[in-house]
């Protein structure tokens, strides 16, 4: 195909850019192939319990809600674990910048695939943070008092000794992690785990940390288009 040509570009630039475009096309194909492979996964395990979360209800008061009730009329949902447990004075800056970006996009995605942000802090604390950050569209759930984070690796409590050694985790110390989990409800009402972002827990490539959630993180995607790349930048709660 004949590619574009921008003003005053050199032949060297166009040759290198065309090679990069071929790589971008291959990446696009690979992304779709991986997405198709994900969609073709066989049924996952049935959830061990119908977890009871806490949310802010229509009357602006906390109310319980079960996992099975989160689907509404949709077959699938996403639960994103947010690193903002009660032991943290401030939320994780990495999680927060992602959620900042989601606040506008989930309004659209929810029409097909509802997204929930879950954390161990009480729901009142999560709601207070939402007001401070100006979040309007996110659906926040508190996991305080249930086993969701333990069962679905929203924290490190289920890691065995070998994995702790491999990742350098201290014995007996646990913390929350930014795990994504997708659940699907069968026609008979059975709720099953569909997919989890296990890439979060595999060994990282050199100088490529924090890549597990790139495809849903607008900040990293924007920086990757720049000549400078990501560099040593890491988001803050305020600038």
Residue pairs with C-beta under 8 A, 6 or more apart in sequence:
3 14
3 17
3 18
3 21
5 14
9 17
31 215
38 195
41 194
41 195
43 184
43 186
43 192
44 184
44 192
44 193
44 194
44 195
45 192
45 193
46 190
46 191
46 192
47 67
47 151
47 183
47 191
47 192
47 193
48 147
48 151
49 147
50 66
50 67
50 68
50 191
51 66
51 67
51 143
51 146
51 147
51 148
52 64
52 65
52 66
52 145
52 146
53 64
53 65
53 66
53 67
53 70
53 118
53 141
53 142
53 143
53 146
53 148
54 62
54 63
54 64
54 65
54 122
54 123
54 141
54 142
54 144
54 145
55 62
55 63
55 65
55 123
55 139
55 140
55 141
55 142
56 62
56 63
56 123
56 127
56 140
57 63
62 123
62 124
65 141
67 148
67 183
67 191
68 185
68 189
68 191
70 77
70 114
70 116
70 141
71 77
71 114
71 185
71 191
72 114
74 112
74 113
74 114
75 184
75 185
76 113
76 182
76 183
76 184
76 185
76 194
77 113
77 114
77 115
77 116
77 182
77 183
78 113
78 114
78 115
78 116
78 180
78 181
78 182
79 116
79 118
79 141
79 148
79 152
79 180
79 181
79 182
79 183
80 99
80 115
80 116
80 117
80 118
80 178
80 179
80 180
80 181
81 118
81 119
81 149
81 152
81 154
81 155
81 176
81 177
81 178
81 179
81 180
81 181
82 91
82 92
82 95
82 99
82 117
82 118
82 119
82 176
82 178
83 91
83 92
83 94
83 95
83 119
83 175
83 176
83 177
83 178
84 91
84 92
84 95
84 119
84 120
84 121
84 125
84 126
84 129
84 176
85 119
85 120
85 121
85 155
85 175
85 176
86 120
86 121
86 122
86 125
86 144
88 121
90 237
91 129
91 237
92 178
93 234
93 235
93 236
93 237
94 178
94 210
94 234
94 235
95 178
96 133
96 235
96 237
97 217
97 219
97 235
98 178
98 213
98 216
98 217
98 219
99 117
99 133
99 135
99 138
100 133
100 135
101 217
101 218
101 219
102 115
102 117
102 138
102 216
103 133
103 134
103 135
103 136
103 137
103 138
104 137
105 218
106 115
106 137
106 138
106 139
107 137
109 115
110 137
110 139
114 139
115 138
115 139
116 139
116 140
116 141
117 126
117 138
117 139
117 140
117 141
118 140
118 141
118 142
118 143
118 148
118 149
118 154
119 126
119 140
119 141
119 142
119 143
119 176
120 142
120 143
120 144
120 149
120 155
120 176
121 142
121 144
122 142
122 144
123 140
123 141
123 142
123 144
126 140
126 142
127 140
130 138
130 140
143 149
143 154
148 154
149 155
149 157
149 176
150 157
150 158
151 158
152 179
152 181
152 193
152 196
153 177
153 179
153 181
153 196
153 200
153 201
154 176
154 177
154 179
154 181
155 174
155 175
155 176
155 177
156 164
156 169
156 174
156 175
156 177
157 174
159 167
159 169
161 171
163 169
163 201
164 170
164 171
166 203
167 201
177 200
177 201
178 200
178 212
178 213
179 196
179 197
179 200
180 196
180 197
180 213
180 216
181 193
181 195
181 196
181 197
182 193
182 194
182 195
182 196
183 191
183 192
183 193
183 194
184 191
184 192
184 194
185 191
185 192
186 192
197 212
197 213
199 211
199 212
200 212
200 213
204 211
205 211
210 220
214 220
214 221
219 235
220 230
223 229
223 230
223 233
224 230
